[in-house]
Amino acid sequence: MSEYQQYLQERDKIDFFIQKGFTIKSVTETLNGSFVDFVNEQTEEKERVTLHVATAEGRKYFSVMILKQQKGA
């Protein structure tokens, strides 16, 4: 799979979680990429999901999503 195709999959997963009401709670950077922790605080169980983002473009994308989240957009 090309890096661009991998980025598209990562972007779609990030968008999916955000559309489902999840917010980004934390990010852990490693040499193998980033692990983004999402939390859905709208549910009683406070559902948690961790997504591995390996591409540079994917990391840029979730960074933009964090900034939008902080601005309340």
Beta strands, then each sheet from edge to edge (+ up, - down):
strand 1: 23-30
strand 2: 33-40
strand 3: 47-53
sheet 1: 1+ 2- 3+
end
